[in-house]
Amino acid sequence: MSAGVAGVARRERSLEQALCRYVLRLGDTSLVLGQRLGEWIGHAPALEEDLGLANLSLDLIGQARLLLSYAGELEGRGRDEDALAFLRDAPEFLNLTLAEQPNGDFADTIVRQWLIDAWQLEIYEGLAGSTDSRLAAIAAKALKETRYHYRFSSNWLIRLGDGTEESRRRAQRALDSLWRFTAELFAPDEVDERMATAGIAPPLAAAAGRFAARIAADLGAATLTAPGSHAYPWHGKRGVHTEHLGHLLGEMQHLQRTYPGARW
Amino acid sequence: MSAAERVVDAREERVWQLLRAVPDPEIPVVSIVDLGIVRYVRVAADGRVHVGLTPTYSGCPATAVIRSSTQAALAAAGYGDAQLEEVLAPPWTSDWVTAQGRAKLAAFGIAPPAPAAEAQGAARAVGCPRCGSLATERISEFGSTPCKAHYRCSACGEPFDQFKCI
Protein backbone atom coordinates (compact mmCIF):
# COMPACT_ATOMS: atom_id res chain seq x y z
CA MET A 1 0.00 0.00 0.00
CA SER A 2 2.60 2.54 1.07
CA ALA A 3 4.90 1.40 -1.74
CA GLY A 4 2.02 2.06 -4.18
CA VAL A 5 1.49 5.57 -2.81
CA ALA A 6 5.22 6.24 -3.03
CA GLY A 7 5.19 5.00 -6.64
CA VAL A 8 2.34 7.33 -7.57
CA ALA A 9 4.10 10.25 -5.87
CA ARG A 10 7.31 9.43 -7.74
CA ARG A 11 5.50 9.31 -11.08
CA GLU A 12 3.81 12.64 -10.36
CA ARG A 13 7.11 14.21 -9.44
CA SER A 14 8.74 12.91 -12.58
CA LEU A 15 5.82 14.21 -14.69
CA GLU A 16 6.30 17.59 -13.05
CA GLN A 17 10.01 17.48 -13.89
CA ALA A 18 9.22 16.60 -17.51
CA LEU A 19 6.72 19.47 -17.62
CA CYS A 20 9.40 21.78 -16.22
CA ARG A 21 11.77 20.79 -19.04
CA TYR A 22 9.03 21.20 -21.61
CA VAL A 23 8.15 24.69 -20.37
CA LEU A 24 11.85 25.62 -20.29
CA ARG A 25 12.16 24.61 -23.94
CA LEU A 26 9.30 26.89 -24.92
CA GLY A 27 10.52 29.74 -22.74
CA ASP A 28 14.15 29.47 -23.86
CA THR A 29 13.14 29.41 -27.54
CA SER A 30 11.14 32.63 -27.07
CA LEU A 31 13.88 34.26 -25.01
CA VAL A 32 16.74 33.44 -27.38
CA LEU A 33 14.78 34.46 -30.48
CA GLY A 34 13.64 37.65 -28.71
CA GLN A 35 17.26 38.48 -27.86
CA ARG A 36 18.32 37.85 -31.47
CA LEU A 37 15.62 40.17 -32.81
CA GLY A 38 16.70 42.82 -30.32
CA GLU A 39 20.10 42.88 -32.05
CA TRP A 40 18.34 44.44 -35.06
CA ILE A 41 17.25 47.55 -33.17
CA GLY A 42 18.79 50.51 -34.94
CA HIS A 43 20.04 48.33 -37.83
CA ALA A 44 16.94 47.17 -39.73
CA PRO A 45 16.56 48.06 -43.43
CA ALA A 46 13.78 50.60 -42.72
CA LEU A 47 12.34 52.30 -39.64
CA GLU A 48 9.04 50.40 -39.94
CA GLU A 49 10.84 47.06 -39.97
CA ASP A 50 13.03 48.17 -37.09
CA LEU A 51 9.87 48.84 -35.07
CA GLY A 52 8.29 45.62 -36.28
CA LEU A 53 11.25 43.44 -35.26
CA ALA A 54 11.52 45.23 -31.91
CA ASN A 55 7.82 44.63 -31.35
CA LEU A 56 8.16 40.92 -32.08
CA SER A 57 11.18 40.81 -29.77
CA LEU A 58 9.22 42.42 -26.96
CA ASP A 59 6.32 39.98 -27.32
CA LEU A 60 8.70 37.01 -27.34
CA ILE A 61 10.55 38.20 -24.24
CA GLY A 62 7.20 38.80 -22.53
CA GLN A 63 6.15 35.24 -23.38
CA ALA A 64 9.51 33.98 -22.14
CA ARG A 65 8.98 35.73 -18.80
CA LEU A 66 5.63 34.01 -18.28
CA LEU A 67 7.07 30.63 -19.26
CA LEU A 68 10.32 30.89 -17.31
CA SER A 69 8.49 32.04 -14.17
CA TYR A 70 6.32 28.96 -14.44
CA ALA A 71 9.31 26.70 -15.10
CA GLY A 72 11.04 28.12 -12.01
CA GLU A 73 8.00 27.31 -9.87
CA LEU A 74 7.80 23.77 -11.28
CA GLU A 75 11.49 23.25 -10.62
CA GLY A 76 10.97 24.28 -6.99
CA ARG A 77 14.54 25.39 -6.36
CA GLY A 78 13.75 29.04 -5.87
CA ARG A 79 14.94 30.20 -9.30
CA ASP A 80 12.84 32.99 -10.78
CA GLU A 81 12.66 34.15 -14.42
CA ASP A 82 15.78 36.30 -14.02
CA ALA A 83 17.87 33.54 -12.44
CA LEU A 84 16.88 31.20 -15.28
CA ALA A 85 17.56 33.77 -18.00
CA PHE A 86 20.78 35.27 -16.72
CA LEU A 87 22.50 32.65 -14.60
CA ARG A 88 22.38 29.47 -16.66
CA ASP A 89 25.13 28.37 -19.05
CA ALA A 90 24.55 27.32 -22.64
CA PRO A 91 24.18 23.54 -22.03
CA GLU A 92 21.34 24.30 -19.60
CA PHE A 93 19.41 26.23 -22.25
CA LEU A 94 16.81 24.07 -23.99
CA ASN A 95 15.81 26.30 -26.92
CA LEU A 96 15.42 25.05 -30.46
CA THR A 97 18.74 25.30 -32.29
CA LEU A 98 17.07 27.32 -35.05
CA ALA A 99 16.27 30.16 -32.63
CA GLU A 100 19.93 30.83 -31.78
CA GLN A 101 21.16 31.06 -35.39
CA PRO A 102 22.69 34.47 -36.17
CA ASN A 103 20.64 37.26 -37.72
CA GLY A 104 22.65 37.21 -40.96
CA ASP A 105 20.99 39.48 -43.49
CA PHE A 106 17.31 40.47 -43.45
CA ALA A 107 16.40 37.34 -45.47
CA ASP A 108 18.08 35.05 -42.90
CA THR A 109 16.17 36.78 -40.11
CA ILE A 110 12.85 36.55 -41.96
CA VAL A 111 13.23 32.86 -42.87
CA ARG A 112 14.22 31.97 -39.29
CA GLN A 113 11.27 33.99 -37.97
CA TRP A 114 8.78 32.53 -40.41
CA LEU A 115 9.78 28.94 -39.56
CA ILE A 116 9.54 29.52 -35.82
CA ASP A 117 6.30 31.52 -36.12
CA ALA A 118 4.72 28.67 -38.09
CA TRP A 119 6.00 26.18 -35.47
CA GLN A 120 4.69 28.30 -32.58
CA LEU A 121 1.28 28.63 -34.27
CA GLU A 122 0.85 24.85 -34.16
CA ILE A 123 2.30 24.41 -30.68
CA TYR A 124 0.40 27.28 -29.02
CA GLU A 125 -2.85 26.32 -30.73
CA GLY A 126 -2.49 22.83 -29.26
CA LEU A 127 -1.38 24.12 -25.86
CA ALA A 128 -4.37 26.50 -25.64
CA GLY A 129 -6.40 23.33 -24.98
CA SER A 130 -3.85 21.87 -22.55
CA THR A 131 -4.93 19.98 -19.45
CA ASP A 132 -2.45 22.24 -17.63
CA SER A 133 -4.47 25.40 -17.08
CA ARG A 134 -1.48 27.68 -16.49
CA LEU A 135 0.18 26.61 -19.73
CA ALA A 136 -3.15 26.88 -21.56
CA ALA A 137 -3.56 30.48 -20.39
CA ILE A 138 -0.02 31.47 -21.44
CA ALA A 139 -0.46 29.76 -24.82
CA ALA A 140 -3.85 31.37 -25.53
CA LYS A 141 -2.29 34.76 -24.91
CA ALA A 142 0.87 34.05 -26.91
CA LEU A 143 -1.16 32.64 -29.81
CA LYS A 144 -2.81 36.00 -30.46
CA GLU A 145 0.60 37.60 -30.76
CA THR A 146 2.07 34.76 -32.80
CA ARG A 147 -0.68 35.23 -35.39
CA TYR A 148 0.52 38.71 -36.27
CA HIS A 149 4.17 37.66 -36.01
CA TYR A 150 3.44 35.03 -38.64
CA ARG A 151 1.55 37.57 -40.77
CA PHE A 152 4.64 39.80 -40.66
CA SER A 153 7.19 37.08 -41.45
CA SER A 154 5.17 35.22 -44.10
CA ASN A 155 4.34 38.50 -45.91
CA TRP A 156 8.03 39.38 -45.95
CA LEU A 157 9.00 35.90 -47.09
CA ILE A 158 6.68 36.28 -50.08
CA ARG A 159 7.91 39.80 -50.86
CA LEU A 160 11.54 38.69 -50.75
CA GLY A 161 11.03 35.43 -52.62
CA ASP A 162 8.71 36.83 -55.26
CA GLY A 163 10.69 40.07 -55.39
CA THR A 164 13.84 41.13 -57.20
CA GLU A 165 16.46 38.74 -58.45
CA GLU A 166 18.70 39.75 -55.55
CA SER A 167 16.03 39.37 -52.83
CA ARG A 168 14.97 36.03 -54.25
CA ARG A 169 18.55 34.75 -54.32
CA ARG A 170 19.09 35.77 -50.71
CA ALA A 171 15.78 34.31 -49.50
CA GLN A 172 16.57 30.99 -51.18
CA ARG A 173 20.08 31.00 -49.72
CA ALA A 174 18.68 31.65 -46.22
CA LEU A 175 16.17 28.84 -46.66
CA ASP A 176 18.89 26.45 -47.85
CA SER A 177 21.13 27.23 -44.91
CA LEU A 178 18.47 27.15 -42.15
CA TRP A 179 16.45 24.18 -43.38
CA ARG A 180 18.74 21.66 -41.65
CA PHE A 181 17.59 22.97 -38.25
CA THR A 182 13.91 22.26 -38.96
CA ALA A 183 14.14 18.50 -38.33
CA GLU A 184 14.27 19.28 -34.62
CA LEU A 185 10.96 21.19 -34.58
CA PHE A 186 8.68 18.19 -34.76
CA ALA A 187 10.95 15.28 -33.80
CA PRO A 188 9.49 14.08 -30.49
CA ASP A 189 11.68 12.82 -27.67
CA GLU A 190 10.58 11.31 -24.36
CA VAL A 191 9.61 14.70 -22.90
CA ASP A 192 7.35 15.52 -25.85
CA GLU A 193 5.81 12.07 -25.70
CA ARG A 194 5.07 12.29 -21.98
CA MET A 195 3.49 15.69 -22.46
CA ALA A 196 1.30 14.41 -25.30
CA THR A 197 0.25 11.32 -23.35
CA ALA A 198 -0.73 13.47 -20.36
CA GLY A 199 -2.79 15.75 -22.61
CA ILE A 200 -0.52 18.65 -21.71
CA ALA A 201 0.97 19.27 -25.14
CA PRO A 202 -0.24 18.48 -28.66
CA PRO A 203 1.12 15.31 -30.33
CA LEU A 204 3.91 16.50 -32.64
CA ALA A 205 3.08 14.15 -35.52
CA ALA A 206 -0.28 15.80 -36.26
CA ALA A 207 1.17 19.28 -35.83
CA ALA A 208 4.02 18.41 -38.21
CA GLY A 209 1.57 17.72 -41.04
CA ARG A 210 -0.19 21.05 -40.65
CA PHE A 211 3.15 22.84 -40.40
CA ALA A 212 4.41 21.19 -43.60
CA ALA A 213 1.24 22.19 -45.49
CA ARG A 214 1.50 25.80 -44.32
CA ILE A 215 5.20 26.00 -45.20
CA ALA A 216 4.62 24.49 -48.65
CA ALA A 217 1.83 26.98 -49.42
CA ASP A 218 3.97 29.95 -48.37
CA LEU A 219 6.98 28.73 -50.34
CA GLY A 220 4.75 28.37 -53.41
CA ALA A 221 3.53 31.96 -53.05
CA ALA A 222 7.13 33.10 -52.51
CA THR A 223 8.32 31.11 -55.58
CA LEU A 224 10.98 29.49 -53.39
CA THR A 225 12.02 25.85 -53.42
CA ALA A 226 12.06 23.70 -50.31
CA PRO A 227 15.50 22.13 -49.97
CA GLY A 228 15.79 18.36 -50.02
CA SER A 229 15.81 16.79 -46.60
CA HIS A 230 19.17 16.97 -44.88
CA ALA A 231 18.54 16.89 -41.19
CA TYR A 232 21.36 17.74 -38.82
CA PRO A 233 21.61 16.01 -35.47
CA TRP A 234 21.25 19.25 -33.50
CA HIS A 235 19.27 18.96 -30.34
CA GLY A 236 19.07 22.39 -28.78
CA LYS A 237 16.06 21.23 -26.84
CA ARG A 238 18.33 18.70 -25.12
CA GLY A 239 20.99 21.32 -24.40
CA VAL A 240 23.27 20.51 -27.36
CA HIS A 241 23.84 23.79 -29.16
CA THR A 242 25.72 25.38 -32.02
CA GLU A 243 28.58 27.69 -31.04
CA HIS A 244 26.33 30.72 -31.60
CA LEU A 245 24.37 30.40 -28.36
CA GLY A 246 27.39 30.98 -26.13
CA HIS A 247 28.14 34.29 -27.84
CA LEU A 248 24.51 35.38 -27.54
CA LEU A 249 24.47 34.55 -23.83
CA GLY A 250 27.80 36.31 -23.34
CA GLU A 251 26.13 39.54 -24.36
CA MET A 252 22.73 38.92 -22.78
CA GLN A 253 24.12 37.83 -19.41
CA HIS A 254 27.07 40.24 -19.25
CA LEU A 255 25.60 42.56 -16.63
CA GLN A 256 24.43 39.86 -14.22
CA ARG A 257 27.68 37.93 -14.61
CA THR A 258 29.78 41.02 -13.98
CA TYR A 259 27.67 42.46 -11.16
CA PRO A 260 25.88 39.46 -9.61
CA GLY A 261 22.56 40.40 -8.09
CA ALA A 262 22.51 43.89 -9.64
CA ARG A 263 18.98 45.34 -9.64
CA TRP A 264 17.33 48.36 -11.22
CA MET B 1 -29.98 41.42 -1.59
CA SER B 2 -28.92 41.67 2.01
CA ALA B 3 -27.67 44.86 3.63
CA ALA B 4 -24.19 43.33 3.92
CA GLU B 5 -23.97 42.70 0.17
CA ARG B 6 -25.03 46.27 -0.58
CA VAL B 7 -22.23 47.54 1.68
CA VAL B 8 -19.68 45.39 -0.16
CA ASP B 9 -20.95 46.62 -3.53
CA ALA B 10 -20.50 50.22 -2.43
CA ARG B 11 -16.93 49.54 -1.35
CA GLU B 12 -16.15 47.82 -4.62
CA GLU B 13 -17.69 50.71 -6.52
CA ARG B 14 -15.46 53.10 -4.61
CA VAL B 15 -12.39 51.12 -5.70
CA TRP B 16 -13.61 51.09 -9.31
CA GLN B 17 -13.92 54.89 -9.10
CA LEU B 18 -10.33 55.13 -7.89
CA LEU B 19 -9.09 52.90 -10.69
CA ARG B 20 -10.90 55.00 -13.30
CA ALA B 21 -8.43 57.75 -12.38
CA VAL B 22 -5.31 55.58 -12.91
CA PRO B 23 -3.98 56.53 -16.36
CA ASP B 24 -2.34 54.23 -18.86
CA PRO B 25 1.34 55.26 -18.74
CA GLU B 26 1.75 55.32 -22.51
CA ILE B 27 -1.61 56.83 -23.50
CA PRO B 28 -2.48 58.89 -20.40
CA VAL B 29 -5.83 60.14 -21.76
CA VAL B 30 -7.30 56.69 -21.12
CA SER B 31 -7.49 54.90 -17.79
CA ILE B 32 -6.68 51.29 -17.05
CA VAL B 33 -10.45 50.72 -16.69
CA ASP B 34 -11.09 52.26 -20.15
CA LEU B 35 -8.61 49.77 -21.63
CA GLY B 36 -10.22 46.75 -20.00
CA ILE B 37 -7.09 45.99 -17.98
CA VAL B 38 -8.98 45.81 -14.65
CA ARG B 39 -10.78 42.47 -14.70
CA TYR B 40 -12.38 42.52 -11.26
CA VAL B 41 -12.54 44.25 -7.91
CA ARG B 42 -13.45 42.15 -4.90
CA VAL B 43 -13.61 43.06 -1.26
CA ALA B 44 -12.97 39.93 0.80
CA ALA B 45 -14.77 39.10 4.04
CA ASP B 46 -11.75 40.38 5.97
CA GLY B 47 -12.07 43.73 4.21
CA ARG B 48 -9.00 43.30 2.03
CA VAL B 49 -9.33 44.57 -1.53
CA HIS B 50 -8.39 42.26 -4.42
CA VAL B 51 -7.90 43.71 -7.88
CA GLY B 52 -7.41 41.55 -10.98
CA LEU B 53 -5.21 43.08 -13.69
CA THR B 54 -4.53 41.56 -17.10
CA PRO B 55 -1.58 42.45 -19.34
CA THR B 56 -2.50 43.76 -22.80
CA TYR B 57 0.54 42.33 -24.62
CA SER B 58 2.89 39.77 -23.04
CA GLY B 59 5.84 42.10 -23.42
CA CYS B 60 4.18 45.46 -22.82
CA PRO B 61 6.70 47.47 -20.76
CA ALA B 62 3.82 49.46 -19.25
CA THR B 63 2.58 46.42 -17.31
CA ALA B 64 4.97 46.92 -14.39
CA VAL B 65 4.24 50.67 -14.28
CA ILE B 66 0.49 49.99 -14.28
CA ARG B 67 0.95 47.63 -11.37
CA SER B 68 2.88 50.10 -9.29
CA SER B 69 0.64 53.07 -10.09
CA THR B 70 -2.44 50.99 -9.23
CA GLN B 71 -0.87 49.94 -5.93
CA ALA B 72 0.04 53.56 -5.20
CA ALA B 73 -3.47 54.84 -6.00
CA LEU B 74 -5.01 52.20 -3.75
CA ALA B 75 -2.55 52.92 -0.94
CA ALA B 76 -3.24 56.65 -1.15
CA ALA B 77 -6.95 55.91 -0.68
CA GLY B 78 -6.30 53.80 2.42
CA TYR B 79 -6.08 50.40 0.77
CA GLY B 80 -2.41 49.84 1.54
CA ASP B 81 -2.91 46.09 1.90
CA ALA B 82 -4.75 45.71 -1.42
CA GLN B 83 -3.80 42.56 -3.30
CA LEU B 84 -3.08 42.86 -7.04
CA GLU B 85 -3.62 39.62 -8.93
CA GLU B 86 -2.45 38.83 -12.46
CA VAL B 87 -5.20 37.43 -14.67
CA LEU B 88 -4.04 35.69 -17.86
CA ALA B 89 -7.18 33.86 -18.97
CA PRO B 90 -9.14 34.73 -20.95
CA PRO B 91 -6.47 36.74 -22.77
CA TRP B 92 -6.96 40.47 -23.14
CA THR B 93 -8.67 41.61 -26.33
CA SER B 94 -9.01 45.10 -27.76
CA ASP B 95 -12.78 44.44 -27.70
CA TRP B 96 -12.57 45.17 -23.97
CA VAL B 97 -11.70 48.83 -24.60
CA THR B 98 -14.85 50.62 -23.37
CA ALA B 99 -17.00 52.96 -25.46
CA GLN B 100 -15.70 55.82 -23.35
CA GLY B 101 -12.14 54.62 -23.91
CA ARG B 102 -12.69 54.53 -27.67
CA ALA B 103 -14.06 58.07 -27.66
CA LYS B 104 -11.05 59.30 -25.65
CA LEU B 105 -8.60 57.57 -28.00
CA ALA B 106 -10.25 59.14 -31.05
CA ALA B 107 -10.22 62.61 -29.44
CA PHE B 108 -6.50 62.12 -28.67
CA GLY B 109 -5.75 61.33 -32.34
CA ILE B 110 -5.55 57.54 -32.12
CA ALA B 111 -7.99 55.57 -34.27
CA PRO B 112 -9.86 53.17 -31.92
CA PRO B 113 -9.68 49.42 -32.57
CA ALA B 114 -12.15 47.69 -34.89
CA PRO B 115 -13.80 44.49 -33.57
CA ALA B 116 -11.03 41.88 -33.13
CA ALA B 117 -12.95 39.22 -35.08
CA GLU B 118 -12.43 41.34 -38.20
CA ALA B 119 -8.69 41.76 -37.64
CA GLN B 120 -7.90 38.36 -39.14
CA GLY B 121 -9.86 38.96 -42.32
CA ALA B 122 -9.96 41.82 -44.78
CA ALA B 123 -9.08 45.00 -42.93
CA ARG B 124 -11.97 47.42 -42.59
CA ALA B 125 -11.21 50.99 -43.66
CA VAL B 126 -9.79 52.92 -40.72
CA GLY B 127 -11.12 56.45 -40.34
CA CYS B 128 -8.58 59.25 -39.93
CA PRO B 129 -8.95 60.55 -36.35
CA ARG B 130 -8.17 64.10 -37.56
CA CYS B 131 -10.34 64.63 -40.65
CA GLY B 132 -12.57 61.54 -40.58
CA SER B 133 -11.65 60.45 -44.12
CA LEU B 134 -11.68 56.73 -44.86
CA ALA B 135 -8.99 57.22 -47.52
CA THR B 136 -6.23 55.92 -45.26
CA GLU B 137 -3.44 53.40 -45.69
CA ARG B 138 -1.56 51.24 -43.26
CA ILE B 139 2.16 51.97 -43.24
CA SER B 140 3.05 49.25 -40.77
CA GLU B 141 1.31 46.81 -38.50
CA PHE B 142 3.71 48.02 -35.80
CA GLY B 143 3.92 51.44 -34.22
CA SER B 144 5.43 53.40 -31.37
CA THR B 145 4.07 51.00 -28.72
CA PRO B 146 3.06 47.31 -28.86
CA CYS B 147 -0.62 48.29 -28.96
CA LYS B 148 -0.49 50.57 -31.99
CA ALA B 149 -0.23 50.30 -35.78
CA HIS B 150 0.97 53.08 -38.05
CA TYR B 151 -1.33 54.69 -40.66
CA ARG B 152 -1.37 57.63 -43.05
CA CYS B 153 -4.38 59.64 -44.22
CA SER B 154 -4.44 60.30 -47.96
CA ALA B 155 -6.97 63.11 -47.57
CA CYS B 156 -5.28 65.34 -44.99
CA GLY B 157 -1.80 63.87 -45.36
CA GLU B 158 -1.31 63.33 -41.64
CA PRO B 159 0.22 60.18 -40.17
CA PHE B 160 -1.66 58.65 -37.25
CA ASP B 161 -1.71 55.65 -34.93
CA GLN B 162 -4.41 53.03 -34.75
CA PHE B 163 -4.99 51.03 -31.60
CA LYS B 164 -4.33 47.46 -32.82
CA CYS B 165 -7.14 44.92 -32.81
CA ILE B 166 -6.34 41.59 -31.21
Interface residues (C-beta under 8 A of the other chain):
Chain A: G34 E48 E49 L51 G52 A54 N55 S57 L58 D59 L60 I61 G62 Q63 R65 L66 S133 R134 A136 A137 I138 A140 K141 A142 K144 E145 R147 Y148 R151 F152
Chain B: P55 Y57 S58 G59 C60 P61 L88 A89 P90 P91 W92 T93 Q120 I139 S140 E141 F142 G143 S144 P146 H150 K164 I166
